[in-house]
Amino acid sequence: MPGLPRLVIYATTRRLNTFREIRAKAPKAGFRVKLIGYEAAARRMRLPAGSAIFTDFERMSPPWLEVAAALRARAAGSGAPVLNDPSRFLPRGALLRALGRAGINRFGCWLPVLGERPERFPCFLRTGWAHRGVIGDLLHSAEAAQAALEAALEAGHTLSDLLFVEYAGLAREDGIFRKRAAYGLRDEVIPALTVSQRHWVAKSGEVGLASAAQYGADAGEMTDYPHADTVRRVMALAGQSFGRVDFGLTAEGVAVFELNTNPYIRFGTGHPDPQRAGTQREIEARLMASLARLAAEGTGAEAPRLAGAFGWRGRLRLTPKMP
């Protein structure tokens, strides 16, 4: 195992668990994974050698994004491939606006911190950071939206973290909502599992809702994925090279919800439907093979030095700028 190419994955300390299954299965795929939190990395004299992926920007404050950007610059200087750039990260509201301007999305997004209020309904109120999701249910009027905003502020949410999003009107497929997803890894697009749910906020999925025909259609898309160009456009607009794009289908086309730079990746194959289980195995094989190629490209690169990156002797000193 020590002789295998190494892939270094950075995340916030509490969210390193999202890649633990990748780390466990990496040796069988011909590489090894080093998981490291930003807090620990910033206090080292050298960063681990190898190809790297920087993740979890959605959970980081601006000062810590600056720390991550400094770490990324040193990692990139080693000559090994480095995926994702915290200095170019677009928060959820900014990304949704960019997707709208590019014509990818056709639903609105309004930021209360700028004094904006929804102009079309129904919409919903949600938080922007940390994947905490929707607050309450769909809102059908300006009065309901204002009441929801006031209630959220009273409950302790901050104005800068709230946004109104127009409901995209996901098409019901055989009476259920289905959320699609795909991994972007450099120029490659790898379909992820589609989840099916009764509620319009399709997130984790419910076993047994989708039909065999729907699972068969998902399996068929693995060979000719119809949304690959959209995923590539989203990754380019977001300025990142690794992550999972979550989206749905509407009467007007694709509706992109987010780019998750730190997706929770699990490869369970215990699903009762054989086509679904087969799709899971193919996703795992393709993703692990791509990560193995990425790790191999960093072979021989030196461990990046951190001297002078933050302060005296290259060590991070906590200041008001870096809480």
N, C-alpha and C positions, 0 to 999 in steps of 0.2 A: 504493500500500500504506500509506503513512503516514496517509492519511485514513480508513482502515478502523477500525471499532470494535475496541477491544483487550480481550482476555481474558488476565488474568495468572494463571499457574498456579505455585503454590509447592510445592516438594518438597525433600527432602534433596538435596544437590548431586550425589551419585553416582547418584541415581535420576531425574534430570530426563529421561533418555533415553526413559522410558516414554511421553512425550507428544510425541516428536519427529515422528511421522507426523501427528499432529493439527496440529502447528505448520506442517508442510510443506504440508498441504492446506487450511489455513484460508483463505488469500486467495481461492481459488476459490470457497469457501463464503460469502465476504463479510465476513470478520473476520480479525484477526491475533492471534497468540499470543506472549506474553512469558513465557519460562520463567525462573524465578529460584529459587536455593537459599536456604534460611532463613539460612544463615551470611552470605551476601552481602547479603541484604535487611536483616538486623539492623544492619548497619554503614552503611547509607545515611542520609542526612538526610531523604529523601522516598521513599515507595514508588511504584512505577509506577502511573499512573492507569488506571482501568478496572475492569470487573467482575473478580472474583477467585474462584479455587478453591484452598482449602488442602488439601493431600494428604499422604500418606506417614506418617501418625501411627504406623503399626505398626512403623516402624523408628526411632522417636525416643525418647530417654530422657526421663523426667519433666521435668528442667530445660529441655530443648529444647522440649518441649511447652509449657512456660510461655512461652518465647520466641515460639513460634508463636502462642500465644493473645494475647500483647501485640501482635504484628503484625496479627493478625486484627481486634482491637478498633480499631486505627487505620484499617485498610482499611474496616471497616464504617462508621466515622464519616464517610467521604467521601460517603455516600449511594448509592454503586454497590452492586449485588448482590454478596454474599459468600457462597459456599457452603462448608459444613463448619465445624466448631467444635472445635479441639483441646482446649479446656477440658472438653468433654463426651465425649471419646473413651473408649470402653470397650475395654480390652484383650481379646484373644480369649477367655480364660477367663471374664471378667465378661460378655461378650456372650453366650457359650453358656449361661451360667447364666440370664441375662435371657430368652433365647429359650425356655429350658425352663420358666421360671415363667409365661411368656405362653402356653404351650401350643403354640407353633410347632414346637419340637423335642421329641422324646420320648426322646432319649438322654442319658445322664449325662455329667458333666464333674467331675473331682476335682482339687484343687490340692494337690500334695505339700507346698508351703510352709506350708500350714495344717494339716499332719499328716493330710490326707485320703488315702485309698487307694481304688481302684476297688471298687465294690460289685456290679457286674454285668460279665459277660464274654460274648464277647471284647471287648477294648479295645485301645488302643494308646497309646504314650507319644509326645509331640511337644513341640516348642518353641512358645512363645507368640508371640515377637516375630520380625519380619523375614521371615516367610513361609518359614522354613527347613524346615518340614514334619515328617513322621513319622520317628521314630527306630526302626529295626528293623521287625519284622512284628507281626502280631496276637498279643495275649497272652491266654491262656485260663485263667489261674489267678492267685490272689493271690501265690503264690510266684514265678511268672514275672514278674508286675508288679514285685515288689520287686527281683528280680534285674536287671530292665531299668533301674529307677531307679538302683540302685547303680552299674551299668555306665555310665550316662549321667553321673553325678556324677564317676566316676573319669576319664571322657573329657574333663572340663572344662566340661560344661554346669552352669548354676547352678540351684539349687533353685527360685528365684523365677521362672524362665523355663520351667519344665516343667509339663505337665499331662497327666493321663490322660483320654482321651475314649473313651466307649463306642462300639463300632462300630455304625453305624446300620443295617447290613444292606441296602445298596443292592440294589435289584432288578436282576438280570441281564436285559438286553434283547437277545434273540437271542444270548445267550452272552457279551455284553460289558457292561462298566460304562460308564455315560454320566453325565457331570457337566454339569448345566445352569448357566446364569448369566444375569444381567440387570443392566443399568445402571439405577441410580436417579439421576435428575437433577431435583431439586425434586419436583414431583408427577408427573412423567412417568416411565414405565417403558419401557425399550427392551431387548428381548431381545438377549442376546449369544449367541455360537456355543456349541453343545453339543459337548463333546469326548468321544471314545470311546476306551476303553483296555482291555487285557486284565487289567491289574493293578487291584486294588480301590482303590488310590490313583490315581484318574483325575485327571490334572493337565494334561499337555500334549497328550494325544491321539495316536492313531496313524492315519495316512492309510490308507484302504482297509478299515477295520474296519466302519464303519457301512454299512447298506444304502441303496439308493435310496429305499426306503419310509420309512426313518427320516429321511433328509434331506428327503423330501417332507412328513413330519409336522412337522419343524422349521420348514419354510417356511410351512406352514399356520398355525402359532402366531403368526406375525408380525402377522396381522390380528386375532386374538382371543386374546391371551396369557392362558393360564389361571392364571398365577402372579403376576399383577400385584399383587393385594391383599396377598399374602404379602410381596413385595418392599417394598411401601410400609410394611407393619408392621415389617419388619426395619429399614428406614431410620429410622423414627420411634423405635423402641426404642434404636437406636444413637445418636440425637441428631445425625445427619448428613444432608446433602442432596445429596451426590454420592458415587458409588462403584459398585463391581460386587459384587453379591451372588452367591456361589457356593453351589449346593445340589444335592441329588440326590433321587431318588424312592425311597421304601421302601414296604413293604406297609402301613405305618401312615400314609403321606402324605409330605409334604415334609420333608427333613432339611437344615437350613441349616448350612453349614460356616464361612463367614466373610463379612465385609464388607471388601472391599479398597478403601481410599480412594485408592490409587495404582495402578490396574490397568494392565498393559502392553497398550496398544491398538495393534493392527496391522490393516490393512485389505487384506491380500493377497486377490486373486481368482483365483489360479492353480489352484484346486482342480479336479480332473478331473470331479467331478460337477456338472452345470449347475445343479441346484437349490441345492446348497450354495453355489456361486459367486454365484447370485442372492441368496441370503439374506445373504451377506457384503456385497454391494453395498447392499442395503436397510438393513442395520444401519449402515453407514457414512453413508448419506444422512440417516437419522433422527438419528443422534448429532451429525453436523456441523450439521444445521439447528437442533437444540436449543442447541448451543453458540453458534451465530451469534446466536440470539435473546438468549441470556444476555449476550453481549458487547455487543449493541446497547443493552441497558438501562443500561449504564454510560457511555454517551456523554455527554460534558460534565462528568463528575465530576472534581473536582480531585485532584491527586496527594496522598495522605495524608502528613502531616508526622509525623516520628518524634521530634521534640524532646521530651525528657523521658521517653520510653518506657522507657529502660533506665538511663540514667546521664548523666554530664556530656556536654552538647551532643547528647544523643539517641543516642549511640553505645554499642553493646554492649561492656561490659567483662567479660572472662572472670573469673569468680570461682568459689570452690568450689561455689556454687549453680548455676553455669552452665558445666559442663565443656565 
